[in-house]
Amino acid sequence: MPDARARLASVEIGGRSPVAVMGVINVSPESFHPGSVYRGDDAVLRTALDMVEAGAALVDVGARSTAPYLPTEISEAEETDRLVRAVALLADKLPVPVSADTRRPAVARAALEAGAGVLNDVSALADAALAHEVAAHDASLITMAAPGPGRTVTTPLETVRGVLAEALARARAAGIAEERIALDPGIGFFREAAVAWHHWDVTVLARLPALHALGRPLCVGVSRKSFVGALTGSAATEARLPGSLAATAAAVLGGAALIRTHDVRETVDAVRVAERIARAAP
């Protein structure tokens, strides 16, 4: 297994640590998987506690859908209100760290002040101010490869590796400690490349080991995503759990240190089996 290690708030990932699982809670009705959306404080808290009981080492909260193929724009004020309410609720009651999923610096600041210990950024730090918020709050960072203005899209592996290297450089320049950074290859986000998007995602998953040269642990999210539906013929996200678990196992065999999922209990089982196989390899 790869040697790179990181501390996401109080959670150690990478190195000899077990592969960790991060549960996903959305308070954004626009999210692509309706089963991940929870309304009301009681539902949010109950679900988060269930995820922890099932083995989640972190809980990631999103208040604005990041699916690149959906019209899901909301105002900064609305995202802030949604995210801060959920983060404050969970940070006060969960025995595990809360991660805030946002790409907006002002929203990130509010969520970190509300108690989030990790920022989950899906923009590859497109706005440098986002990295400065993480550093100023002494928080941890997961930053994801994503297309954007000025970013060259070539082959899947070269593109993802290049975007992540640039994001890592921005994080370092902002003063974020190296040991507090994890990288995400952005499965599902490169939709406008010359190759079909599902081929892109499969290629990146198959070549995860090449990304370990960046020297940071990898967080991989494949849960219920469109490439699973394309490969299995499952248009409804509710039917994509078996394919998601297969892709999760592939990610663990490729050296992922953290798996982000909507389905914690089932994913923990898949991770433990794949992890045991990976550790038995020569």
N, C-alpha and C positions, 0 to 999 in steps of 0.2 A: 504493500500500500504506500501511497505518497507520504513524504515526511513533513511537508509544510503543515504548520499548526497555527491556529488563531483562537482568540478569546472573543466571543460575541457576548458582551455583557459578562455574565458569570459562567457561560457555557464554553467549554473547550471543544474545539473540533479539529479534525485532522490528526496527523501523526498516529499514535497508538490509541487514540480515543475512539470509542464506538461511533459508527456513523450516526449522526443526530437527525431527528425528524422535527420539522417545523410545521405546525398546523396553521391553516389559513382560515381567517374569519373576515368576511366582507360585510361592511355596513353600507355598501353601495348597491342599490337595486339594479343598476345598469350592468352588473358583472355578468360575464359570459356564462358562468355556471350557476343557475338559479339555486341549486342546492347548497351553495356556499354563502348565501346571503341570509343574515340574521337581523331581525327587527325587534327592537326593544331591549332594554338593559338585561332583563331576566334571561332572554334567549341567548344573548351574547355571552353573559357570564356562565350560564349553564353549559353551553357548548365548549367554551374555553376550558372549564374545569374537566369536562369529559375528555377533551383532547389530552390534557395533562395526565389524567388517570390512565389513558390509553398509551402513554409513552412519549408525548410531545416534550421536547426539551426547550422549545420556544414557541410562542404564538405570535403570528404575523397578522396585523390588522390593516386592511385596506379600506379606504373611503371613496375611492374614485377608480372606476374600471380602467385598466391599462391595456385591454385587448386592442391591438392595432387595427382591427378590421371593423370595429363598432363605433357608432357615433355617440360617444359617452362623455362629452365635455360638460363639466360643471364648473361653477365659479370657485375661486380660491377660498372665499368665505364659507361656502357650503362644505367644501372638502375639509376645511379646518374644523368647523363645528362638528361634523360627523366623526372625524378621526380623534379629536381631543376628547370627546365624550366617551368613546369606546376605550381609548388608551388609558385615560384616568381611571375608569371603572376597573379595568383588568390589572393595571399596574399595582393597584392597591390591594388586590385580592388573590392574585396568582402566585404560586411558589416558583414560577419560572419567568425569565425575562420576556418582555413584550417588545416586538419589533413593529415599527411604523412604516408602512409602504406608501411612499410619496416621492415625487420628483420636484416638488415646489419648495424652495428654501424657507419661505415664511410658514408654510404648513409644517415642514420638518421642525422648525424652531418650536412651534407650539406643541407638537407631539412629544418632542424630547423634554420640554419643560413640564409636560403632563405626566412624564414617567417612563417613556419609552427608552430602552437601553441600547437599541439597535435601530439603524435606519436602513431600510431596504429600498434602494434606489434603482429604478428600471430605466434610467436614462444614460448610463455610463458617465455620470457627473457632467452632463451637458452644460449645466449652470454651475460655474465654479463656486458660487455662494453656497451651494448645497454641501460641498465638502467642508467649507469653513464652519457651517453650523454643526456638523458632526464633531469637528475638532474642538470647537468652542464649548461643547457640552460633554466633552470627554467620552463620547459614545463610540459604538462599534458600527461598522459599515459592511453591507453587502451591496456591491455595485454590479450592474448587469450590462452585458453587451446589447446594444440597440442601434438600429440605423438612425441617422440624423444628418442635418446639414453639414456638408464638408467631409463626411465620412465616406471613404471609398469602399464600395461593396464589390468584392471579387469572388473568390471561391469561399465556401463556408468556413473552413478552418482558418485560412489566412485572414479573413475579415474579422471573425470573432476574436482571434488572438490579437490582432492589431488594435481593435476597439478596446479590449480589456487592458492592453498594455498602456494605452493613452489614459484610460480612466484611473489605472493604478498610479500613473505618474501625477495626475491631478490630485489624487488623495494624499500622496506623499508630500507634494508641494504645499498642501493646506495644513500639513502638520499632523495628519492622522497616523497614529502609530502602526507600523507594518503588521504587528501581531493582532491588530484589531480589524483587519480587512479580509473579507472573503469575496470571491468572484463568481459571477453567474454567467453562463454562456448564452443566455437569452433564447431558450427554446420557445418557438412560436412567434417571435417578434420580427424576423426578417421575411417580410411578405412580398417585397418588390424586387427580389433578386432575379437574375437571369435563369436560375434553376427553380423548379417547383418548390414551394415552401415546405412541403412534407419531406421532400428529398433533402432539403437543407437541414432540417431538424434531425433526421436519421443520420446524416453524415456527421454532424457535430457530435451526436451521442456516441457514434462508433469511434470517434477520434478524440474523445475526452482526454486520454493519457497525454496527448501532445500539449494540452493546455497546462499541465503541471509544471512546465518549464517557466511559467510566470511566477512560480514560487509562492502562490497563495492557495489555500484550500478552496475547493469548488462547491458551490451551492447549485443544485439542479432542481428545476421545477418542470415536471412533465404532466402533472395531474390534470386529467380530463381535457387535455389540449387538443387543438384541431388536427394535428398530425396523427394522433391516435385515432380520431374519427375517420380520417382519410384512409388509413391503413386497414381499419377494421370494418368500414362501412357504417359506423355508428354516428349518425348525424346528431342525435341527442346526447348532450353531455352526461346525462344520467346513465347511459349505456357504456361509458368508456372506462369504467373502473378496471376490468381485467387487463385491458391494453395498457392502462396507466401503470399497473403493477409490474407488467412485463418490462416496460420502459424504465421504471424505477430500478429494477434488478440490473438492467444493462448499465444504468448510470453508476450504481454501486460497484459493479465489476470494472467500470472504467475509472474508478478512484474518487467518486464524489464523496465529500465529507459531510454534507448536509443535504437533506431532501425536503423540499417544500411541497406540501400536499393538502388537499381538502379532506382526505380520508386517512386519519392518523392510525387507527387501530389496524386496518388492513395493510397499510404501508409499512408500519413497524415490523410486521411479520415478514413481508417481502424483503425488507432491508436486512433483517437478521439472517435470513437464509442466504441471500446473496453475499452478505459480508463474510459469513462463515466459509463460503466457497472461495471468495477472493483471498481470504487469509490462508487458505490451504494450498493455493497455487505456489509453484516453485519460485 
